[in-house]
Amino acid sequence: MSHTMGARQAQKQQSRRALLDAGLHLLADQNLASLGVREVTRAAGLSPAAFYRHFPDLAALGVALVEESLASLHVMIRSVLAGGDGAEEVIDRAVEVIEQHVRDHRPHVRFLARERHGGVRQVREAIDAELGRFAAEVGAALALQPASEGWSPEDLRMLAELYVDRMVSTAAAFLEALEALEAPAAGADPAADPGADPAARPEASPAAGADPAAVRRIAAAAGFQLRLISLGRRHWHGS
């Protein structure tokens, strides 16, 4: 009996994972408000009835993707802030972590960037709530640092929100730059001459206007902006 229940639970988790993966894949080219349940289930290889065994509607699937999208970033940023290095090293490592996170989780970052101001209220609220929890975690980490001595909880929260907002904006900028670099060149036809050497196909070239140095500039600008916040922190006397 327990073996049967375990197999059913595993199958249920597999189906849920297939729906999340299908939704995330489809959302690469459209927003959640334009997506249909049948479109998701077709991509997942499941029936529409199977969808409703996991999610009451597409908004719930979107909320699940929000939680999944931000979970790993929370862990990484907490580890950066918990490090014993000085402020300069923490800032440099934070920028590196954000860039690597975008590279490793690009579909999730793209989803968050698009839906943060999208047309599905529940998803917008879920993103805001997750970023709020993120700010609370960052604020708790900042409170343990000697530079925060004498700061009120309200001021620490304000500082944490400044850092989080800058991190989110940096992630969106990294995403835009990386996708510009990897977009097909203007006029390239990925379907043309399928037998050609992949390295010689035109889509290997960056899109017109893409700048290979853009990622480095974004990293430098993000580090500068975070240092400005850090400098202001050292001279803040309370609200």
C-alpha positions in Angstrom: 0.0 0.0 0.0 2.7 2.5 1.0 4.6 1.7 -2.2 1.5 2.4 -4.3 0.9 5.7 -2.4 4.6 6.6 -2.9 4.4 6.0 -6.6 1.2 8.1 -6.9 2.8 10.9 -5.0 5.9 10.8 -7.3 3.6 10.8 -10.4 1.7 13.8 -9.0 4.9 15.7 -8.4 6.1 14.8 -11.9 2.9 16.1 -13.4 3.1 19.3 -11.4 6.7 19.8 -12.5 5.7 19.2 -16.2 3.1 21.9 -15.9 5.5 24.4 -14.3 8.1 23.7 -16.9 5.6 24.0 -19.8 4.3 27.3 -18.4 7.8 28.7 -18.0 8.7 27.7 -21.5 5.6 29.2 -23.1 6.1 32.4 -21.0 9.4 33.0 -22.8 7.4 34.6 -25.7 4.2 35.9 -24.0 2.8 37.1 -20.8 0.7 35.1 -18.4 -2.5 37.0 -19.1 -2.4 35.8 -22.7 -1.7 32.1 -21.8 -4.4 29.4 -21.9 -4.8 26.3 -19.8 -5.0 24.1 -22.9 -1.9 25.6 -24.3 0.0 24.7 -21.1 -1.4 21.2 -20.8 -0.7 20.5 -24.5 3.0 21.5 -24.0 3.1 19.4 -20.8 1.6 16.3 -22.5 -1.3 16.3 -20.0 -5.1 16.7 -20.1 -6.8 20.0 -19.0 -8.4 18.0 -16.2 -4.9 17.2 -14.9 -4.1 20.9 -14.7 -6.9 21.5 -12.2 -5.7 18.7 -10.0 -2.7 20.9 -9.3 -3.8 24.5 -9.8 -7.2 26.2 -9.6 -6.3 28.6 -12.4 -3.3 30.0 -14.3 -2.8 32.7 -11.7 -2.0 30.0 -9.2 0.5 28.5 -11.6 2.1 31.9 -11.9 2.3 32.3 -8.1 4.1 29.0 -7.9 6.5 30.1 -10.5 7.1 33.3 -8.5 8.0 31.3 -5.4 10.3 29.0 -7.4 11.9 31.9 -9.3 13.0 33.8 -6.1 13.8 30.9 -3.8 17.4 30.2 -5.0 18.2 33.9 -5.2 17.2 34.3 -1.5 19.7 31.6 -0.5 22.6 33.0 -2.5 22.1 36.6 -1.3 21.8 35.5 2.3 25.1 33.6 2.0 26.8 36.7 0.5 25.5 39.0 3.3 26.5 36.5 6.0 30.1 36.5 4.8 32.7 38.0 7.0 34.3 40.1 4.2 34.3 43.9 4.2 31.7 46.0 2.4 33.7 46.2 -0.9 34.1 42.5 -1.1 30.4 41.9 -0.3 29.3 44.3 -3.0 31.6 42.7 -5.6 30.4 39.2 -4.7 26.8 40.3 -4.7 27.1 41.6 -8.3 28.8 38.3 -9.3 26.1 36.3 -7.7 23.3 38.2 -9.4 25.0 37.9 -12.8 25.5 34.1 -12.4 21.9 33.7 -11.1 20.6 35.4 -14.3 22.8 33.1 -16.4 21.7 30.0 -14.6 18.0 30.9 -14.2 17.3 33.0 -17.2 13.7 31.8 -17.9 12.7 32.5 -14.2 14.3 36.0 -14.3 12.6 36.8 -17.6 9.3 35.7 -16.1 9.7 37.9 -13.0 10.8 40.9 -15.1 7.8 40.6 -17.4 5.1 39.8 -14.8 6.2 42.2 -12.1 4.1 44.8 -13.8 2.0 42.4 -15.8 -1.8 42.0 -16.1 -2.3 39.2 -13.5 -3.0 40.8 -10.1 -2.3 37.7 -8.0 1.1 37.3 -9.6 2.0 41.0 -9.2 1.1 40.8 -5.5 3.0 37.5 -5.1 6.1 39.2 -6.6 5.7 42.2 -4.3 5.2 39.9 -1.3 8.3 37.8 -2.1 10.4 40.9 -2.6 9.1 42.2 0.7 10.2 39.0 2.4 13.5 39.3 0.6 14.0 42.9 2.0 13.1 41.6 5.5 15.8 39.0 5.2 18.4 41.5 3.9 17.4 43.9 6.7 17.9 41.2 9.4 21.4 40.4 8.0 22.3 44.1 7.9 21.1 44.5 11.5 23.9 42.1 12.6 26.6 44.3 11.1 28.5 46.8 13.3 27.7 49.6 10.8 24.0 49.2 11.7 24.5 50.0 15.4 21.9 52.6 16.5 19.7 52.2 13.4 16.0 51.9 13.9 14.1 49.0 12.3 12.4 51.4 9.9 15.7 52.8 8.7 17.1 49.3 8.3 14.1 48.3 6.3 14.5 51.3 4.0 18.1 50.4 3.5 17.3 46.8 2.7 14.7 47.9 0.2 17.2 50.1 -1.6 19.6 47.2 -1.9 16.9 44.8 -3.1 15.5 47.3 -5.6 19.0 47.8 -7.0 19.6 44.0 -7.1 16.4 43.4 -9.0 17.1 46.2 -11.5 20.6 44.8 -12.0 19.2 41.4 -12.7 16.8 42.8 -15.3 19.7 44.7 -17.0 21.9 41.6 -17.1 19.0 39.7 -18.7 18.5 42.3 -21.4 22.2 42.4 -22.2 22.7 38.7 -22.3 19.6 38.1 -24.5 20.7 40.9 -26.9 24.1 39.1 -27.2 22.4 35.8 -28.1 19.6 37.0 -30.3 20.0 36.1 -34.0 21.5 38.7 -36.3 19.0 40.7 -38.3 17.9 38.8 -41.3 19.2 35.4 -40.0 17.0 32.4 -40.7 17.5 29.7 -38.1 15.7 27.2 -40.3 17.8 27.9 -43.3 20.2 25.1 -44.5 19.7 22.8 -41.5 22.6 20.6 -42.7 25.1 23.4 -42.4 27.8 23.5 -39.7 26.1 24.9 -36.6 29.1 27.1 -35.8 28.7 28.7 -39.3 25.0 29.4 -39.1 24.0 33.1 -39.0 22.2 32.8 -35.6 25.6 32.4 -33.9 26.2 36.1 -34.6 25.0 38.8 -32.1 22.0 40.9 -33.1 22.7 44.2 -34.7 23.5 46.7 -32.0 24.4 44.1 -29.4 27.4 45.1 -27.4 29.6 42.3 -25.9 31.0 44.8 -23.3 27.5 45.6 -22.0 27.6 42.9 -19.4 30.8 44.3 -18.0 29.4 47.8 -17.9 26.3 46.7 -16.1 28.4 44.9 -13.5 30.6 48.0 -13.0 27.6 50.3 -12.8 25.8 48.0 -10.3 28.9 47.9 -8.1 29.2 51.7 -8.2 25.5 52.2 -7.3 25.7 49.7 -4.4 28.8 51.5 -3.2 26.9 54.8 -3.2 24.2 53.2 -1.0 26.9 51.9 1.3 28.6 55.3 1.5 25.2 56.9 2.3 24.7 54.3 5.0 28.0 55.3 6.8 26.8 58.9 6.9 23.2 58.3 7.8 22.1 59.8 11.2 18.6 58.4 11.3 15.2 59.6 10.2 
